[in-house]
């Protein structure tokens, strides 16, 4: 009676969990929604936008810098007063009176000025712009690789959901078989054909299956929560149900033995190293002179909106920072070290990727062997259970042997499904590594 209460309580708990809305979900819809809503992709896209803004900012290497200003002041300073009148073109012979020159009256001046600075030759800036472009392209490649990784993660999460539902079906079938055996054993016990221990063993087995079934349903919720995270869904209490069944077989796959140099993450590493190279070259060229043109147009008046006098100034400047306290030299040494480090990191990453590819090829072969062996073990366990069940009904088998055979049959079926899942995911991972 106590066992029945436990079964009833577990069933009520399971019913509460599964009373939530179950949402059908196909892999195609899942991929489209993840690409649109996933936070990891959004972060990668924002990194690209930041690098694009840096690249656009480097246009200042060849674009002019234009500023406008309007300044007003009142002064009795002799030099400022004389210069203000001169700029306003109101200077008269009387203003050269030494008394007025030394002790001028209050003078008011308003100046409107438009200045233009145009870079002409800026070698370090040109290479800095190339570095910014390479950095932007590297982030673009990283964004694309992030999307490819999420395709792999989507495939894995969807297969985990499929496997969780498949495990429920297997355990429900095992529960049906166990309860049928329980009913049979109860009849035998009532007729005095079996002992109390045999009945208790079967009841324990039924409770075990019910417990395993509850864990399997929790795995469905866990897989659904992870899918909701990938989809960036606010309500994580949803339960998803795949519209496609988990594959029960495997298809051979021709493996690749060499890593592709065109893989987007490797290309991104190379672009990053190229950016460091250009920064190094930019630092070296920072020792060269710069040539800039400049010009200004100025308007002066004693009234705030007046434009009585005007004039312009046009010129060019060749500047050379001959010595800045080793600042440029040490900056160049740092840029060189960062460039060399980026080259070594790219080489290391490529070799690690090749190592991972070799390992995954072996894992795929091992997974294929595991599928074949677990399939054979499952078929053998089914036949063994069928034989033992028939012999048990004839009174030729012990209850413990029947329970062991039934347990083994369910276990081997779950192991086969797990092996198929591992093979298919390893194949997807191998495709990701060689993409």
MOLIN-V263876 format. One line per field, one symbol per residue. ss: DSSP state (a for helix, b for strand, c for the rest). psi: psi as a letter, one per 40 degrees, with the letter a starting at -180 (. if undefined). A space follows every 10 residues. Layout:
# MOLIN-V263876
ss = ???
psi = ???
This chain:
# MOLIN-V263876
ss = caaaaaaaaa aaaaaaaccc cbbbbcaaaa aaaaaaacaa aaaaaaaaaa aaaaaaaaaa acccbbbbbb bbbbbccaaa aaaaaaaacc ccaaaacaaa aaccccbbbb bbbbbbbbbb bcaaaaaaaa aaaaaaaaaa aaaaaaaaaa aaaaaaaaaa aaaaaaaaaa aaaaaaaaaa aaaaaaaaaa cccccaaaaa aaaaaaaaaa aaaaaaaaaa aaaaaaaaaa acccccccbb bbcccccccc cccccccccc cccaaaaaaa aaaaaaaaaa aaaaaccccb bbbbbbbbbb bcccccccbb bbbbbbbbbc ccccccaaaa aaaaaaaaaa aaaaaaaaaa aaaaaaaaaa aaaaaaaaaa aaaaaaaaaa aaaaaaaaaa aaacccccaa aaaaaaaaaa aaaaaaaaaa aaaaaaaaaa aaacc
psi = dddddddddd dddddddeei hhhihidddd ddddddehdd dddddddddd dddddddeee deiihhiiih hiihiehddd dddddddefe hiddeehddd ddgiihhhhh hhhhihhhhd hgdddddddd dddddddddd dddddddddd dddddddddd dddddddddd dddddddddd dddddddddd eeeiiddddd dddddddddd dddddddddd dddddddddd efhdheeihi hheiihheii hihhihehih eehddddddd dddddddddd ddddeeeiii hiiiiihihi ieideifdii iihhaihhih gdhffedddd dddddddddd dddddddddd dddddddddd dddddddddd dddddddddd dddddddddd dddefeiidd dddddddddd dddddddddd dddddddddd ddde.
